């Protein structure tokens, strides 16, 4: 019984961390496609003079840049994004643990 419980926990952690990593990659891709000069603008090495950096998926929580400079941070959108990622990762982790437990 303890071995099965440990195996379910290990697969829960693997599913949870795997989904967190997948969500991080999706956020990087969204930042690349939403920002005017791509991912280099997000990390601050772009050569664009009028680049607008946008972060957040599915909700936009950070926007900065442009000729008429503006910086806008939305903590509520960030909180919702984090809750969505944690919820989806928990469901995927629980699903992985459930599938292993059924065997």
C-alpha positions, 0 to 999 in steps of 0.5 A: 500500500505504501509503495502505491501511495508513493508512486501516486505522489511521484506521478502527481509531482511529475504531472504538476511540475511538467504542466508548470513547465509547459505553462511557462513555455506558453507564457514565453511564446505569448510574450514573444508574439504579443510584444512588438519586437519579440522575446529580445524586447522582453529581456531588454536586448532588442534594437527596436526604438519603439518596442512595447513589451507585453506579458501575460497569458491568458490575461495581460498583466504587464505592458511597458514601452513605446514612444509615448512611454507608459508602464502598466501593471495589473496585479489582479490579472497576474493573480488570476493567471497564477491561479489558472496555472496552479489549478490546471497543474493540480488537475493534471498532477491529480490525473497522473496520480489517479491513472497510476493508482488505477493500475 
